[in-house]
Amino acid sequence: MRFEHWPVRLNAVIGKHRRAPHVWGRSDCIMFAAECVWALTQKFPGEKHFGNYDDETGALRIIAEY
C-alpha cells in the first residue's frame, strides 16, 4: 500500500540522490532504489545494508543475495 503524499516524498528522494555524490553503501543504485520504496511504502528494504558495504564488490554481493 502506498503512503499518503508519496509523490512529494519520492520527489525528495530523487532530488537528494541527484545532488549527492556517489558513495557506496550510502548513495548508490541500491540505496536509491531502497529509498524510493521507502518513499512509497514507509518500509526501508535497505536498512540492514545501509553503510555496510563500501565498494562495488560489496554491492554485487547484496544484489546476488536478492
C-alpha positions in Angstrom: 0.0 0.0 0.0 1.3 3.4 -0.8 1.9 6.0 1.8 -0.1 9.2 1.7 1.8 12.1 -0.1 4.2 9.6 -1.7 4.7 11.8 -4.8 6.3 14.5 -2.6 8.4 12.0 -0.7 9.6 10.3 -3.9 10.5 13.7 -5.5 12.5 14.5 -2.4 14.4 11.2 -2.6 15.1 11.7 -6.3 16.3 15.3 -5.6 18.6 14.1 -2.8 20.3 11.5 -5.0 20.7 13.9 -7.9 22.7 16.2 -5.8 24.6 13.6 -3.7 28.0 12.3 -4.8 28.2 8.5 -5.4 29.2 6.8 -2.2 29.0 3.0 -2.0 26.6 1.9 0.7 25.0 5.3 1.2 24.2 7.0 -2.1 24.4 4.4 -4.9 21.9 2.5 -7.0 20.9 0.0 -4.3 20.3 2.8 -1.7 18.4 4.9 -4.3 16.0 2.1 -5.1 15.6 1.3 -1.3 14.8 4.9 -0.5 12.3 5.0 -3.4 10.5 2.0 -1.9 10.5 3.8 1.4 9.0 7.0 -0.1 6.1 4.9 -1.4 5.5 2.5 1.4 7.4 3.7 4.5 9.3 0.4 4.5 13.0 0.6 4.0 14.3 -2.6 2.4 17.9 -1.4 2.5 18.1 -0.9 6.3 20.3 -3.9 7.0 22.7 -2.9 4.2 22.9 0.9 4.7 26.6 1.7 5.3 27.5 -2.0 5.5 29.5 -2.0 2.2 31.9 0.4 0.7 32.8 -0.8 -2.8 31.4 -2.4 -5.9 32.2 -5.9 -4.7 30.1 -5.4 -1.6 27.2 -4.0 -3.7 27.4 -7.0 -6.0 27.2 -9.4 -3.1 24.0 -7.7 -2.0 22.5 -7.8 -5.5 23.4 -11.5 -5.7 21.7 -12.1 -2.4 18.4 -10.9 -3.8 
